[in-house]
Structures are given as C-alpha cells and as structure tokens.
C-alpha cells in the first residue's frame, strides 16, 4: 500500500475527520440565503470549516512526528519529501472532492444565487490547498499536537473576523480592512463574491493567484520541519 492510499484510508477512518468531511458540509449547504450580499449563510462559513478540516487532517502528520513513525519504517526507502508530498496530496484530494460536492449542491439548491459555478469550484479548491498549506506551516511551529490545536482555534477565529465570515468586511474600520487583506480568508470571500456575480473569469485570477502565493509560502515554511 502506498503512502498516498494509506493517508486516504486513515483520513476517512477517523470519526472526527468524517464529521468535518461529510457531516458539517451537509449542514452548510442546506442553510438558507440570509447572509450579507445575498449569499447563502453556509458559504460565509465554509472557508472556516475548510480551515478546521485541514487542521484535523494535517495533525495526523504531527502525530506521526510525535510517534517517530519514520523511525519505525526506516527499513523502507521513504524520504521526507515522499512522505510529506503524498500525505498532503491525499488531504488535498479529500478537500477538493468536498469542494466539488459543495459546488454541485450550489447548482441544485442555489442555482439562482451563483453566476458562475466554475469560478465557485475554482476558489473553493484553491482555498482548500491554501488551508492545508497553512495548517502545515502552523503545525511545524509546535512539537505537541495538543498545543497546536489550542492555539489554532484562536487563529482561525481571528481569520474569520478579518475575512468577513462573521460580518461584512465593509463594516470594519478602514485600517482593519487593509489589515484583512493579509488574511487568506479575505481573498476567499472576494472569490466567492466574484463567483456570485458571475463576471469574467479573468477577474477571479486575482484572488486565485494571491491564494496560490499564500499556499506556496506556507508550504515552504511547513516543509522545512523534518519528521524524524
């Protein structure tokens, strides 16, 4: 069994992971339209859900580091890059697949709200990758998964406020609106609004490109931490 396959299996074997991957998204898509700018409430909260889901998945890597898993499988030719890349690819596949389900749900339940489902899927998928990269970078700063989880909760809540999840960004002071632009959640909500308006895909390239830069930066930071 490859590392990629094993990462997929153990990801869906965990009940908390299944709740984040299946249970909560199912609840998100049925929330009614009632958010600001005419969006369904669930699509305001989905970015935060992705951050929590990515955090749960990446913490399995922390558990492996804590348990010296590479020492146990040292007889096999497994490099740090191979282990990390295949785990992250499995996590990304799960969250991008979840984003596809959310997009299909938008087509079935909110077809009159979103002007471009392609743009919606693109921004959801890119933010999924960014969320995984962010979780990897954050967890690399801690040795214990418990410590990382406790602090991560506060960081995600701050990102929710800055990104416009809990209330409109326009309601914040001008200074905070500028600070919010350094948060990936800000660009996630910008992309969601562009998908709602259904303009040219070229307009979507700005939030997509900035989220990609975030993902690359976080990946470089997180991948520097060796597992063994």
Secondary structure as a PSIPRED ss2 file (coil, helix, strand):
# PSIPRED VFORMAT (PSIPRED V4.0)

   1 X C   1.000  0.000  0.000
   2 X C   1.000  0.000  0.000
   3 X H   0.000  1.000  0.000
   4 X H   0.000  1.000  0.000
   5 X H   0.000  1.000  0.000
   6 X H   0.000  1.000  0.000
   7 X H   0.000  1.000  0.000
   8 X H   0.000  1.000  0.000
   9 X H   0.000  1.000  0.000
  10 X H   0.000  1.000  0.000
  11 X H   0.000  1.000  0.000
  12 X H   0.000  1.000  0.000
  13 X H   0.000  1.000  0.000
  14 X C   1.000  0.000  0.000
  15 X H   0.000  1.000  0.000
  16 X H   0.000  1.000  0.000
  17 X H   0.000  1.000  0.000
  18 X H   0.000  1.000  0.000
  19 X H   0.000  1.000  0.000
  20 X H   0.000  1.000  0.000
  21 X H   0.000  1.000  0.000
  22 X H   0.000  1.000  0.000
  23 X H   0.000  1.000  0.000
  24 X H   0.000  1.000  0.000
  25 X H   0.000  1.000  0.000
  26 X H   0.000  1.000  0.000
  27 X H   0.000  1.000  0.000
  28 X H   0.000  1.000  0.000
  29 X H   0.000  1.000  0.000
  30 X C   1.000  0.000  0.000
  31 X C   1.000  0.000  0.000
  32 X C   1.000  0.000  0.000
  33 X E   0.000  0.000  1.000
  34 X C   1.000  0.000  0.000
  35 X C   1.000  0.000  0.000
  36 X H   0.000  1.000  0.000
  37 X H   0.000  1.000  0.000
  38 X H   0.000  1.000  0.000
  39 X C   1.000  0.000  0.000
  40 X E   0.000  0.000  1.000
  41 X H   0.000  1.000  0.000
  42 X H   0.000  1.000  0.000
  43 X H   0.000  1.000  0.000
  44 X H   0.000  1.000  0.000
  45 X H   0.000  1.000  0.000
  46 X H   0.000  1.000  0.000
  47 X H   0.000  1.000  0.000
  48 X H   0.000  1.000  0.000
  49 X H   0.000  1.000  0.000
  50 X H   0.000  1.000  0.000
  51 X H   0.000  1.000  0.000
  52 X H   0.000  1.000  0.000
  53 X H   0.000  1.000  0.000
  54 X H   0.000  1.000  0.000
  55 X H   0.000  1.000  0.000
  56 X H   0.000  1.000  0.000
  57 X H   0.000  1.000  0.000
  58 X H   0.000  1.000  0.000
  59 X H   0.000  1.000  0.000
  60 X H   0.000  1.000  0.000
  61 X H   0.000  1.000  0.000
  62 X H   0.000  1.000  0.000
  63 X H   0.000  1.000  0.000
  64 X H   0.000  1.000  0.000
  65 X H   0.000  1.000  0.000
  66 X H   0.000  1.000  0.000
  67 X C   1.000  0.000  0.000
  68 X C   1.000  0.000  0.000
  69 X H   0.000  1.000  0.000
  70 X H   0.000  1.000  0.000
  71 X H   0.000  1.000  0.000
  72 X H   0.000  1.000  0.000
  73 X C   1.000  0.000  0.000
  74 X C   1.000  0.000  0.000
  75 X C   1.000  0.000  0.000
  76 X C   1.000  0.000  0.000
  77 X C   1.000  0.000  0.000
  78 X C   1.000  0.000  0.000
  79 X C   1.000  0.000  0.000
  80 X H   0.000  1.000  0.000
  81 X H   0.000  1.000  0.000
  82 X H   0.000  1.000  0.000
  83 X H   0.000  1.000  0.000
  84 X H   0.000  1.000  0.000
  85 X H   0.000  1.000  0.000
  86 X H   0.000  1.000  0.000
  87 X H   0.000  1.000  0.000
  88 X H   0.000  1.000  0.000
  89 X H   0.000  1.000  0.000
  90 X H   0.000  1.000  0.000
  91 X H   0.000  1.000  0.000
  92 X H   0.000  1.000  0.000
  93 X H   0.000  1.000  0.000
  94 X H   0.000  1.000  0.000
  95 X H   0.000  1.000  0.000
  96 X H   0.000  1.000  0.000
  97 X H   0.000  1.000  0.000
  98 X H   0.000  1.000  0.000
  99 X H   0.000  1.000  0.000
 100 X H   0.000  1.000  0.000
 101 X H   0.000  1.000  0.000
 102 X H   0.000  1.000  0.000
 103 X H   0.000  1.000  0.000
 104 X H   0.000  1.000  0.000
 105 X H   0.000  1.000  0.000
 106 X H   0.000  1.000  0.000
 107 X H   0.000  1.000  0.000
 108 X H   0.000  1.000  0.000
 109 X H   0.000  1.000  0.000
 110 X C   1.000  0.000  0.000
 111 X C   1.000  0.000  0.000
 112 X C   1.000  0.000  0.000
 113 X C   1.000  0.000  0.000
 114 X C   1.000  0.000  0.000
 115 X C   1.000  0.000  0.000
 116 X C   1.000  0.000  0.000
 117 X H   0.000  1.000  0.000
 118 X H   0.000  1.000  0.000
 119 X H   0.000  1.000  0.000
 120 X H   0.000  1.000  0.000
 121 X H   0.000  1.000  0.000
 122 X H   0.000  1.000  0.000
 123 X H   0.000  1.000  0.000
 124 X H   0.000  1.000  0.000
 125 X H   0.000  1.000  0.000
 126 X H   0.000  1.000  0.000
 127 X H   0.000  1.000  0.000
 128 X H   0.000  1.000  0.000
 129 X H   0.000  1.000  0.000
 130 X H   0.000  1.000  0.000
 131 X H   0.000  1.000  0.000
 132 X H   0.000  1.000  0.000
 133 X H   0.000  1.000  0.000
 134 X H   0.000  1.000  0.000
 135 X H   0.000  1.000  0.000
 136 X H   0.000  1.000  0.000
 137 X H   0.000  1.000  0.000
 138 X H   0.000  1.000  0.000
 139 X H   0.000  1.000  0.000
 140 X C   1.000  0.000  0.000
 141 X C   1.000  0.000  0.000
 142 X C   1.000  0.000  0.000
 143 X C   1.000  0.000  0.000
 144 X C   1.000  0.000  0.000
 145 X H   0.000  1.000  0.000
 146 X H   0.000  1.000  0.000
 147 X H   0.000  1.000  0.000
 148 X H   0.000  1.000  0.000
 149 X H   0.000  1.000  0.000
 150 X H   0.000  1.000  0.000
 151 X H   0.000  1.000  0.000
 152 X H   0.000  1.000  0.000
 153 X H   0.000  1.000  0.000
 154 X H   0.000  1.000  0.000
 155 X H   0.000  1.000  0.000
 156 X H   0.000  1.000  0.000
 157 X H   0.000  1.000  0.000
 158 X H   0.000  1.000  0.000
 159 X H   0.000  1.000  0.000
 160 X H   0.000  1.000  0.000
 161 X H   0.000  1.000  0.000
 162 X H   0.000  1.000  0.000
 163 X H   0.000  1.000  0.000
 164 X C   1.000  0.000  0.000
 165 X C   1.000  0.000  0.000
 166 X C   1.000  0.000  0.000
 167 X C   1.000  0.000  0.000
 168 X C   1.000  0.000  0.000
 169 X H   0.000  1.000  0.000
 170 X H   0.000  1.000  0.000
 171 X H   0.000  1.000  0.000
 172 X C   1.000  0.000  0.000
 173 X C   1.000  0.000  0.000
 174 X H   0.000  1.000  0.000
 175 X H   0.000  1.000  0.000
 176 X H   0.000  1.000  0.000
 177 X H   0.000  1.000  0.000
 178 X H   0.000  1.000  0.000
 179 X H   0.000  1.000  0.000
 180 X H   0.000  1.000  0.000
 181 X C   1.000  0.000  0.000
 182 X C   1.000  0.000  0.000
 183 X C   1.000  0.000  0.000
 184 X H   0.000  1.000  0.000
 185 X H   0.000  1.000  0.000
 186 X H   0.000  1.000  0.000
 187 X H   0.000  1.000  0.000
 188 X H   0.000  1.000  0.000
 189 X H   0.000  1.000  0.000
 190 X H   0.000  1.000  0.000
 191 X H   0.000  1.000  0.000
 192 X H   0.000  1.000  0.000
 193 X H   0.000  1.000  0.000
 194 X H   0.000  1.000  0.000
 195 X H   0.000  1.000  0.000
 196 X H   0.000  1.000  0.000
 197 X H   0.000  1.000  0.000
 198 X C   1.000  0.000  0.000
 199 X C   1.000  0.000  0.000
 200 X C   1.000  0.000  0.000
 201 X H   0.000  1.000  0.000
 202 X H   0.000  1.000  0.000
 203 X H   0.000  1.000  0.000
 204 X H   0.000  1.000  0.000
 205 X H   0.000  1.000  0.000
 206 X H   0.000  1.000  0.000
 207 X H   0.000  1.000  0.000
 208 X H   0.000  1.000  0.000
 209 X H   0.000  1.000  0.000
 210 X H   0.000  1.000  0.000
 211 X H   0.000  1.000  0.000
 212 X H   0.000  1.000  0.000
 213 X H   0.000  1.000  0.000
 214 X H   0.000  1.000  0.000
 215 X H   0.000  1.000  0.000
 216 X H   0.000  1.000  0.000
 217 X H   0.000  1.000  0.000
 218 X H   0.000  1.000  0.000
 219 X H   0.000  1.000  0.000
 220 X H   0.000  1.000  0.000
 221 X H   0.000  1.000  0.000
 222 X H   0.000  1.000  0.000
 223 X C   1.000  0.000  0.000
 224 X C   1.000  0.000  0.000
 225 X C   1.000  0.000  0.000
 226 X C   1.000  0.000  0.000
 227 X C   1.000  0.000  0.000
 228 X C   1.000  0.000  0.000
